[in-house]
Amino acid sequence: MVFDLDLIKKVYAAMPEKVAEARKLVGRPLTLAEKILYAHLFVPAEKAYDRGVDYVDFTPDRVAMQDATAQMALLQFMTCGRAKVAVPSTVHCDHLIQAKTGAQEDLKTANEINKEVYEFLSSISDKYGIGFWKPGAGIIHQVVLENYAFPGGMMIGTDSHTPNAGGLGMIAIGVGGADAVDVMAGLPWELKMPKLIGVKLTGKMSGWTAAKDVILKVAGILTVKGGTGAIVEYFGEGADSLSATGKATICNMGAEIGATCSLFAYDEKMASYLSATGREDVAYLATQIKEHLRPDEEVYADPAKYYDQLIEINLDELEPYVNGPFTPDLAWPISKFAEAVKANDWPQRLEVALIGSCTNSSYEDISRSASLAKQAIDKNLKAKAEFTITPGSEVVRYTIEKDGFLDTFDKIGGIVLANACGPCIGQWARHIDDPKRKNSIITSFNRNFAKRNDGLASTHAFVASPEIVTAFAIAGDLTFNPLKDKLKNEDGKEVMLDEPTGMELPPKGFSVEDPGYQAPAVDGSGVQVKVAPDSQRLQLLEPFAAWEGTDLKGLKLLIKAKGKCTTDHISMAGPWLKFRGHLDNISNNMLIGAVNFFNDETDKVKNQLTGEYGAVPATQRAYKAAGIGSVVVGDENYGEGSSREHAAMEPRHLGVRAIVVRSFARIHETNLKKQGMLALTFANKEDYDKVQEDDSIDIVGLASFAPGKPLTMVLNHKNGSKDEITLNHTYNKQQIEWFKAGGALNVIRSQFAKK
């Protein structure tokens, strides 16, 4: 089924002229990212935009939301005054299904436990013209790739791995729910013009190396914040040699380097994938304007001239990589990984190996992993570690079952989980004898922060390709190198695993009985949105209060977070996912994972009103009850990881007034601005060290709050001394209006109220 073909035709019909205009405006040849960005401007440009400097208004073609983030996004949307979404939008139920025993039981349990949430999402989708993908249909990014992504398009999604659609040549950007509300309401979507990082791929992969190894290596080069504010554009003969789903894997995990999104140029691999997923019409249309869906020839000839940074990787020489533990940018080539395991005293015995997820659940991934499982059967090897398989969609699951791969996995003890996120986002009821015992797992997922997969700080999680993960599952030992080491089989004979083999696309085509799609009502005016007044899962929103018009005085320090503080630390997933539609209830997890600088403990901060130590949310609620605001101080790349806007809404709801850090991750900084929060950075990063536990804090200069003009933070110390600290910000005029109004949604409401 082809969705939104008329929209795609419209985009393609206008693209040649828009690209020509952009080329003339910029005065030079264009990269692919520039072509798509300039073709999606809200109003025609009058000048070339300065990368990394100018804020630009765009018109994305569509919006995608997963069930955990869709709740808050749609609760906000229903208050803005529109009768229907202005652009094609979809909801995907993939986050709330917990992996426990197996696909069928877990899906049945999820439908029972999450009944009211699913009914809410189904009814609100029906009312506002939103496509609804039911629980079990698949993971948002895989479903989008199979049905909606198209070369040269632009979309936003309320999940940080939305860039997965870059595998089909689409600029796809992860955002918070408030950004989605803007686009669904028909308003411009604002983004600072991204810088461009070019990755030139030469050669061709073979043997054990997979597309995943490209991004694992790039993560090691750029680190978790090296891509911040940039689009990573892959090009070259090596890029064209990768399958469309392999390209998607690379784009998906680009979120782990902080990139705005990642992108590949349109080629024959994309055309083949579009055709295989029933979109021959889209492939035909894209081929007609192929030159506009690839960088200009001059860019290929001299890329250093056109990108802000250039990386070159020879796929002929690329090794498989294993990244981790505890951070996705700690990159180890397989030839050095065993040595690293021993040198760092990481648990050598592998306890669980997990393949699938939104990052690596394509037919190609599964077929290559299945080839290794088949070898294990033929060579009389048994899997030494627990082994799970998470299909990305019902289309993939049905097809790999039809083609016999699930039966192959079953024969070596593999357990098939539901078509959902599951262990990748902490939705995993893991069975372990001692939760505090150091242990190792390996996944083909994208993130491996502490507690990310199973909620256990003692778990050392590593990330690799599905092929390498499957080989480790068979070996059960992290010092095993499948490229050169032998294994002892059940007969006591030494055998080696041969290189994996697979197919990019199913030889007999994709098949499915029920993909799980529910079209919205033609007329939603009579549809009632289902929210029970006494629900503990859903809560209608009240507008946040506008700024008082004065400087903020007498604020308390809530917490000075030490080191890595991701959105998982600020608003954990796992068991807290059930409260994603209830702002007050989920606020009880605010910053409980952040490490307090003053005692190196989590969820234990000083209440300045009582002098006692207690949980972060409870302490903040005490300040709120007393009518006192507070400040959160953070370290580098604060808010990296997931796009979840709850990490911004919870502090706002509980009365935190400012987040002051050494540096922000892009999505989180935007989310804070959208909610009317102050997101500020130390002009001198060493000033972080001046913040003391008992400080009373003033933020001054707000009466003249203006773009490019720093604010001042006064730290009033307990001993009577004080420090005045300069704070920078990136607010433009529109964003300052959000702050003054109490949030972007308040501005939208007032705009629609005037119409």
N, C-alpha and C positions, 0 to 999 in steps of 0.2 A: 504494500500500500504506500502510495506517495502522499505525504502530507504537504500542504501549503505550496503546491506547484505554481499557482498564480503569483505568489509572493516571490518565489525564486525566479520566475520569468521576468518579473518586474525589476528585480535586482540586477539580473544579467543584461537586460535591455538597456539599462542606464549606465552600466559599468564602463564601457569603452569611452564614452564621452567624459564621465567623471574622472577617469584615470588620466585622460589627455589633458583635462583642465588642471589636475593636480600637478602633472609633470611640468606644465607651463608655469604654474604658480611657484613651484619649488625651484624650477630652473635647472633641473638635472634628471637623470634616470632615477627610477624608483625601485625600492625593495617591495616585496609582496605585502608586507605589513603596512607600508605607507599607502599602497594602492587601496587596500581594504579600508583603512582608517579614513582616508580622504573621501572614499566613496560612501561613507556612512556618517558624514557630518550632518548635524541638525540644521544648520544653515550654511550656505556656501561660504568658503573661506575667502577672506580679503587679503590674506598674507600667508606665507609659509609659517607653520607653527614651530616653535622652538622646543625640541625634544627635552624632556625633563624639567621644563620651565612653565610652558603655557598650559593652562587648563582649557579643555576643549569639550564642547557639547556634541554628543553622538546620538544616533538613532539605531539601536540594535534591532535586529530582525525578529528576535524571539527571546523568551525568558523560560528557564527551566528551574524547578524547585524540587528538592527532596523532602520527604515527609517531616523530618525533624526541623528543618528550617522553614518549610512552607507554612507551618502553623503560625509562627510569629509574623512572617511576611504577609500572609493573607488576613490575619487579624488586624494588621496595620492597613492593608488595602481596603478592607470593608468599611473603614472610617473615612476614606478620602472623597467619597461622593460620586464615584463612577458606577454606571450600571453594568459595564462590561469591560474586559481588558482591551487595551488598544492595540496590542500585538499578540500573535500566537503565543500561548503560554501552556505549560504542562506541570503536573505534579506527579512525583514518582515515589511510591511507598517502598523504600528499601532500607531505611535506617532502624526501624523499630522491631525488626525480627531478630530475636536472640538465638544464636547458635548454641544448641545444647545437646540434642541427640541425633538429629538428622533432618533432612529437608521437610518431609511430610508432617512430622510431629511438630517441628518448630514453627512451621507456617500455620498450622492449626492453632497452636497456642497463641501465636501473635495475633491472629484474627479475633480470638476471644479476649485477650488482655487489652488490646488496643482498639476494641470495637468503637468506642465513642470518638476516638481520634480519627479513625478511618471514615466514620460517618460524617464527621465535621468536614474533613478534606474533600470527600466525595460531594457533599451538599454544596459547599462553597465553590467548588470547581464547577458544578452544575449551574450555579446561579450566575457566575461571572464569565462563563464561556471558556473555561479552562479544561484542557484534556487531562484525564485522570488515568494513571497507570496503577492498577491494583497491586496489593501485596502479592509477591511471587512473580510479578511480571519481569523484574530484573532491577539491576543497579542503574541509577539515573544516567550515568555517563555512557554505559554500554547501550542502553536503550536509545539515547540521543544519537549516538553514532550510527546505530542501525536504522533510525527512522527520520531524524531531523537535520543532522549536520549536513552542510553543503559547502563546496569550495567557494571562497570569496564572500561568504556570509559573516555576520557578526551577531553574537548572542551573549547574554549574561546568564549566570546561574547561581543560585544561592548555595553553592558548595565550592570549596577551594579547588577541587579537581575538575571543574568545568572545562579547563583548557584541553581536556581529552579530545574534544571535537577538532582540535588543531590537526589531528591525524587525517582529517578530510579537508584540510586547507581553510579552516574557518577560524576567525579570531573569536575565541570563546573565553570569557573572563569570569572568574569567581568573584562574587560580591556578597554584601549583606542584604538582608531582606528589604531594608529601606531603599536601597538602590533599585531593587526589583520593583518596588512600588512605584517609583518614578517612571520606569519604562512601561509598566502595565497601565499606568494612568495617562500615558501619551505625552509625558514630559521629556525633555532632553535628559540624557544621562551624562554626567560629568566625569571626566578622567584627565589626569595630567598626561600630556602627550608623552607616550613612552619612549625611552631610549631604545636602541636596537643592538642586540648582541647577535652576531652572525656565527653560526657553527657550520663550517664547511666539512662535509663528510666525503671522503674519497675511498676508493676500494670497495670491497664487498665482504660481508660477513660469511663465515663458514663454520662448520663443526659445532662446538659447544657454545659459541658466542651468539647472543640474541640481542634484539633491539633494546631490551632492558639495560644491557651493559653500556649502551651509549649514554643514557641518562645517569646511570650510576657513576660513570667516569666524569661526566659533566658536573654532577653534584660535588664530587671530590675537588674539581677545579674551582668552581664558583662559590662553594659553601652555601649554607642555608639562607644567606642574605645577599649573595653575589648577583642575583638576578633581579633584585628589588627595583621596581620602577622601569623595568625593561621587558620588551618582547624578545624572546629568543627565536630566531628564524634559522631553520636548518635548510641547507641547500647543497647542491653538488651531486655528482653521479652516485655517491654512496647513499644519499637521501632518497634518490629515485629508485634505488634497488630494494628499499625496505617495503614491506607490506603496509597497507593502510592501517591495519590494526597495530602493527609494530610502531608505526609513526604515532599512533594514538597513545601507546604506552609511554613513549618518550615525552609527549606533550603533557600527559596526565601528571607524571611525576615531576614536571617542571615546577609545580607548585612548591616542591621541597627546596628549591633554590630561591624562592621568593619572587619568581618571575610573574609579571602581569599575565602573560600567557605564552605559549609556544606555538610554532606554526611550521607547516611544510607546504611546499608548492604543489599545485595540481599536476598529476601525472597519470600514467596508465594504471598504476597500482590502485589509485583512488577510483578511477573509472571502473575497474574490475569489481571493486568492493561495492560501489554504488549499484552496479548491475546485479551482483549476487544478492543484494538485499532488496531487490525489487524496484530499484530507482534508475532504470535505464534512461528514462526521460531526463533526469537530472544530469546523468553522465553525458548524454548527447548535447544538452544545452551548455554544460561547462566546457566541453571540447570545442564548441564553436567559438568560445572567447578565451581559449587556453592561454594566449599570450598575456592576457590581463590577470591571469590567476597564477602567474609566476613572476619572479623578479625580472627586471629588464636585463638584456644580454650584457650591458655594460657593468652591471652589478656582479654578474658571474665572472666577468673578465678581471675586475679589480675590486674585490669585495672590501678590502681595508678602507677604501675611499668612502664607503656608504654606510658602514656599521660603526657604532661607537666602540665596540670591542669585537675582536675576531678570534675564534678558536678553531683549530683544525684537528680532525681526528681521522686517522687512517683505519678503516674497518678491517683491512687485511691483517693489521697488527693488533687489533683490539682483543684483549683477554676478557673472559668472564670476570665479573666483579662480585664481591660480597661487601655490603655496606653495613656499618654499625659497630657496636651496639649503641643504643640510646640517642642516636642522631643519624639522620639519613645521609649526611655528607662525609662520614668517616669511611673513606673508600679504600678497599683492599682488592688488588688483583688476586685472582685465585692462586697464583703461584706464590703469593706471600701471606695468604690468609692463615694457613695452618701455623706458621711461625708466629703470627700475631696472636692467635688463640692461646698458644703456650706462653708467650712472653707476657701477656696481660692477665694470665690466669683466669680466662673466661671459661665457663663450664664446657668441657670438650664434648661430653655426651649430649647428643641432640634429643630432646624430648618430644617436640612436635614440629612437623613441617606442614605448611599451609600454602596451597596455591589457589589462584583465582583472584577475586576482587575486581574493582573497577579498573585496576591498572593492568592486569594480566589475566583475562578470562576469555580471550578470543578463541576461535576454532583452531588457529595456528598454535597458540600457547598450549591448549589442551592436547592437540594431536602430537606435539613434540614431547610433552610430558608422558603421554600414554605410550609412546614408543619406548621410553625407558622402563615404564611399568611392565610392558610386554617382555622386554629383555629380562627383567627380574624373574618373571614367570618361567621363561625359557631356560634361564641359566640357574634355576633353582635357588634364587635369592629371596629372602623375605624382608619386608620393610622393618627396620629396627626402631624406627620412631613412629609415633602417631602421625597419621597422614590425612589431611582434609582437602576437599576440592570444593571451591565455591564458583559455580557457573555465573557468568555476568548477566545473563538474561534467559528467559524461558526459550527463546529462539535457539540460543547456543545450547542450553541444557537438553532440549528435545533432540536437537541434531546430533550432539555427541552421544546421546543414548542410542539413537537410531544407528549410528555408525559404530557402535560397540565399545566406545572408549570407557564408558562408565562401568561396564562389566569388567574391563581390564583392570581398572583401578580397584574395583571391589575384590578382585582375586589377590591383591597384595595388601588388603586390609584398609583401603582408602574409604573414607566416609564422605558422602556427598551432602553438602549443606544447602540451605535454601538459596534461591537466587536473590541474594541480599548482601549488605555490607558485612554483617556478622563480626567476626574477630578483627577485621581491619579497623573497626572503630570502637572496639571494646565491648561489642555486643556478643560476648562469648562466656558461657558458663563453663569455665575450664575446670577440669578435674585434676587436682594435684594434691599429693599427700601432705605437703607442708608449704603453705603459701609464702613463707619467709625464706625458703631454701633457694639458694642461687641456682638458676637453671637457664638453659638456652633453648630458644625456638628460632626458626627461620621461616620467612614468608616471601611471597612474590608481591606483597602489598607495596605501599608507598611510604608509610610513616612507621617509625619505630621508637618514638619517645618513650621514656619510662612510663609504665602503666598503660600505655596506649592500647595494647591488644587484650590484656587479661586483667588489668587493674593492679598488677603485682609489681612493686618496685624492684623485686629481686630477679625478675625475668630479663634476661639479656636477649633482645630481639634483633635479628639480622635480616637484611633484605637482599634478595638476589632474583635471578630470572626463574621462571617456573621449572625450567630444565635442571638448573643447579639445585633448586629446592627439592625436586623429586629425587635427584641423585643422593642428596644428603639424607632424605627420608629412608632410602634403601640402606645407606651406610650407617646411619645413626651416630655419626662421628664428625664433628666439625673440622677435624684435621685431615679428613679425606679429600683428596683432589681427584675428581673423576677423569681428568685429562691424562693422568699418569699412574694412579694407584689401583691396585687390585683388591678385590674383596673375596672373602672365603665364603663359599656357598654352603648349603645344607649338607652336601656330601663331603665337605672338607676340602674341596678343590678351589684353587685360586682362579678367579675370572675377572675380566675387565668389562666395564660398560662401554659399548660402542657409542659413537656420536649420535645424538638424537636426530630423528628425522620427523618431518611433518608436512602439512599442507596448509597453504595460506587460506584457502577457501575449501568448503566441503565439495568433493567431486560430484556428489549427487544433489548438491544444492542445500540451502537451509530449509528446514521444515518446522512447523509448529501447529498445534491444534488450537490453542487459545493463547494469543500473545499477551492478554491481560489488559487491553485498552478499553476505556469507557469514554465515549464522546460526550461532550456537555449537552445540556438541553438547548434546543433551538431558541427558546425564549425562557430565560431564567428569572423573569420578573416575579413569578409566583413561587419560586423555590425558597423554602425556609432554611436558613443556615442553622445547623444543630449544635447548640451550646447549652448544656444544662446549667442553671444558675448556681447549683451547689457542686459543680464539677471540681475535682482535684487535678484534672489533666488540662483543662482549658479555662481561660479567663479572658473576658473581653477587656480591651485596653482603655485606659484613661489617658488623656493627653498629659505630657510632662509640662511642668510649670515653666513659664518664660523667665528669662534672666531678670533679676531685680533692678538692673540699671546701675549697679554700684560695684566697686571692687569687692573681692571676696576676702573677708577678714575672719581671723580666729578659727581657721580650719584645723582639724586634727590630722596627724599622720596616721593613716590606717595601717599601711604596711609598706615597708621598703623591701621590695622583692629582690632576691639575690640570684644572679645568673639567669639561665634559660627560663623564660616564663611564656609559654605558648598559650593559645586559646584553650588547650586542654587543661592547663594549670588554672586558668581563670574561670572556666566553666566546663567542668568535666562532662564527658559523654557517659557511656556505659549505663549504669542504672539510672542516671539523671535524665536520660533521653525521654523518659516518660513524662517529664514536666516541661518539655519544650514549648507547650502551648499555654503554660501557666507561669507568668512572669514572677509572681510573688513566691511560689513554691520553688521554682528552679533557682531563685536568688539565694537559697540556702546552700548553694554550692559555690558561691562567689569566692574565688581566689583561695579555695581550700587546698589547692595543690601547689601554691606558690611558696617558695622557701623564704622565711623571714630572715633578713640580713642579721638581725640582732641576736638570734638564738639558733639559727640553722635548723629550725623546725618548721613543719608545715601546719597550717591552720591553728597557729598559736601566736596571737599578737597582744600587745598591751593595750588595755582599755584605759585611756587617760582620765576618764571620769572616776574610776574606782581604783586604778593602780593594779588591777588584777589581770591575769592573762587568760584569754579565752579564744573561741573560734572566731575567724574573720567575719563571717556573716552576722553572728550574734553581736560582735563588737560594733559593727557598722549600724546594726538596727538600734543599738543603744544610743549612738550618736544621732541617728535620725529622730528617735523619740524625743531627744533633748533639743532638737532643732539646730543641730550643729553639722556643718558640712565637713568633708574630709578630702584628703589627697592620697593617691597611690603613687609611689615612686618605683620606677622599674629600671632594668638594665638595658642591654643592647637587643635590638630586634624584638622588642616587646610585642606580644600578640602574634607571633609567627604560627603557621600551621593552618588549622581549619578556618573557614570563613565565618564561623558562627557568630552572629551579631548578639547573641545572648551575653557574650563576654563584654559587650559594650552596654547592653540594656540593663544588666543586673546592677553594675555600679551606679548607673543613672537612677534606677528605681530606688536604690537604697540610700541615695543621698551623697555619693561621692561626687565632688565637683570638678576635679582635675586629675588627669593622669600625666605625670611628669617622668620622662624616661631619657635614657641615652640615645635611643633610636627606636623607631616603630617599624613593624611589618606593614605593608601597604594596605591590605584589606582592613586590618583592625583599626588603623588610624582613620580611615574613611568611615568605618562603622561608628567610631566615637563621635566624629563630627556630625554624622547624620542624627545622632541621638541628643545633640545639643550639649555635648561634653567638651571640656577643654583638653585637647591632646597636644601636649607641649614637650619640647626637648631642651635639655641643658645646652646652652651655647658653649659652655666649657664642660666637657664630659666628666672631668674630675670633680665638679661640684656635687655630683652624686654622693661623694664621700662626706660632704658637709652635713647631710641630712641626719638628724639625731632622733632617737626613739620618742622623746617627749616633746618634740617641736610643736609649737603652735604656728600655723602658716598663713600668710597673706599672699594673695595674688593681686597685684596692682597694675594699673594701666589699662583696665578694661573700658574705661570711659572713652578712650581714644584707640580702641582695638581696631587695627587696620592691617591690610596685607603688607607683609614685609617688615612690620614694626614689632620689635621684641616686647615681651611683657617682663615684669619683674616678680620674683618670688622672694618674700622675706621670711627667713627662718628665725623665729623667735625661740631661742634656746632656753632650757629650764634654768640655767645659771644666770639669766638676764642678758647675755650677749646675743648678738644677732648677726646673720649673714644675709646680704642682698645678692640674689643670683639672677642672672639674665637668662630668660627662657625664649627660645625661638619657636616659631610655628610655621605652618604652611597654609594657613587659612586664606582663601580669596574672599572677595566681597560677598558672594552668594553664601559661602560657608559661615561667614560671620553673622549673616542674617539667620541662618539655622540656629546658631548659638543664642542669638538674642531672642528668637521666637520660642526657644525651648525644644527645638528639634526640627528636622526637615519636614516631618509629617505635619506639623502645625502650619508650616508655610504652605504646603500643598492644600490642606483643608481650607485655608483662608482664600487661596486662589480659586478653588472650585466653588466656594461659597459666594464669590462675587459674580459667577457666571449665571 
